[in-house]
Amino acid sequence: QVQLVESGGGLVQPGGSLRLSCAASGIFFRLYDMAWYRQAPGKQRELVTRITSGGSTSYEDSVKGRFTISRDNAKNTVYLQMNSLKPEDTAVYYCNAERTTYHLTYWGQGTQVTVSS
């Protein structure tokens, strides 16, 4: 059974930081590309950042220089370090695991991030 369990969300003031974690089980983690998506109220889910199985990273323009994705294959965990948070970063953040070649994709349950004073 595949599980992606996110943690680390919460309420933070503008300019603050949060670190999200996503612990994976039931998959050969090191073979998967991992990503963080987010969905704000009334908006579509959007890709925030991705890290490939080989460690290459990419970021959505609005988070470049503020967010950092990383992975620890020994712990089957992907992280999202979020700095200089803005109110527009408020959303539910979802962890995603994907092996495109085999059309495999899995989602976590999401964790709420609220940036507000």
C-alpha positions as CSV (number, residue, x, y, z in Angstrom):
1,Q,0.0,0.0,0.0
2,V,1.4,3.3,-1.1
3,Q,1.4,6.2,1.4
4,L,2.6,9.7,1.2
5,V,2.3,11.5,4.5
6,E,2.9,15.2,4.6
7,S,3.6,17.2,7.8
8,G,4.9,20.6,8.8
9,G,2.1,22.9,7.7
10,G,0.6,25.5,9.9
11,L,0.1,29.2,10.5
12,V,3.0,31.6,9.9
13,Q,3.4,35.3,9.7
14,P,4.5,37.0,6.4
15,G,8.2,36.7,6.1
16,G,8.3,33.6,8.2
17,S,9.5,30.1,7.3
18,L,8.1,26.6,7.3
19,R,9.5,23.2,6.4
20,L,7.2,20.6,5.0
21,S,8.1,16.9,5.0
22,C,6.6,14.1,3.0
23,A,7.4,10.5,4.1
24,A,6.8,7.9,1.5
25,S,6.2,4.2,2.0
26,G,5.2,1.3,-0.4
27,I,7.2,2.6,-3.3
28,F,10.8,2.3,-4.4
29,F,11.4,5.9,-3.4
30,R,14.7,6.6,-5.1
31,L,13.2,5.8,-8.5
32,Y,10.4,8.4,-8.3
33,D,10.4,12.0,-9.2
34,M,8.9,13.9,-6.3
35,A,7.0,17.2,-6.4
36,W,5.1,19.6,-4.3
37,Y,1.8,21.1,-5.6
38,R,-0.5,23.5,-3.9
39,Q,-4.1,24.5,-4.2
40,A,-5.5,27.8,-3.0
41,P,-9.2,28.3,-2.4
42,G,-11.0,28.7,-5.6
43,K,-8.0,28.0,-7.7
44,Q,-6.6,25.0,-9.6
45,R,-3.9,22.8,-8.2
46,E,-0.5,24.1,-9.4
47,L,3.0,22.6,-9.5
48,V,5.3,24.4,-7.1
49,T,8.6,22.5,-7.4
50,R,9.9,19.1,-8.5
51,I,13.0,17.1,-7.8
52,T,13.8,14.2,-10.1
53,S,15.1,10.8,-9.1
54,G,18.5,12.1,-10.2
55,G,18.3,15.2,-8.0
56,S,17.6,17.8,-10.6
57,T,15.2,20.5,-9.4
58,S,12.8,23.0,-10.9
59,Y,10.6,25.8,-9.4
60,E,7.6,27.8,-10.3
61,D,8.6,31.4,-10.9
62,S,6.9,32.9,-7.9
63,V,8.8,30.7,-5.4
64,K,12.3,30.8,-7.0
65,G,14.8,32.0,-4.5
66,R,12.4,31.4,-1.5
67,F,11.6,27.7,-1.6
68,T,14.0,24.8,-1.7
69,I,13.1,21.2,-2.4
70,S,15.3,18.3,-1.3
71,R,15.2,14.6,-0.8
72,D,16.7,12.0,1.5
73,N,16.5,8.6,-0.2
74,A,17.7,6.9,2.9
75,K,14.7,8.2,4.8
76,N,12.2,8.0,1.8
77,T,11.4,11.6,2.5
78,V,11.1,14.8,0.4
79,Y,11.3,18.2,2.0
80,L,10.1,21.7,1.1
81,Q,11.9,24.5,2.9
82,M,9.8,27.7,2.5
83,N,11.3,31.0,3.4
84,S,10.1,34.6,3.1
85,L,6.5,33.4,3.0
86,K,3.8,35.6,1.6
87,P,0.1,35.6,2.0
88,E,-0.3,34.4,-1.6
89,D,1.5,31.2,-0.6
90,T,-1.5,30.3,1.5
91,A,-2.8,26.9,0.2
92,V,-3.0,23.2,0.8
93,Y,0.3,21.7,-0.2
94,Y,0.3,18.2,-1.7
95,C,3.2,15.8,-2.1
96,N,3.3,13.9,-5.3
97,A,5.4,10.9,-6.4
98,E,5.6,10.0,-10.1
99,R,7.3,7.5,-12.4
100,T,6.3,8.8,-15.8
101,T,7.6,5.8,-17.7
102,Y,5.2,3.5,-16.0
103,H,2.3,6.0,-15.7
104,L,2.5,5.8,-11.9
105,T,1.5,8.7,-9.8
106,Y,0.6,9.0,-6.1
107,W,-0.7,11.8,-3.9
108,G,-0.5,12.7,-0.2
109,Q,-3.5,14.0,1.7
110,G,-2.3,17.5,1.8
111,T,-1.2,19.9,4.6
112,Q,-2.5,23.4,5.1
113,V,-0.1,26.4,5.0
114,T,-1.6,29.7,6.1
115,V,0.5,32.9,5.8
116,S,-1.2,35.7,7.7
117,S,-0.6,38.4,10.3
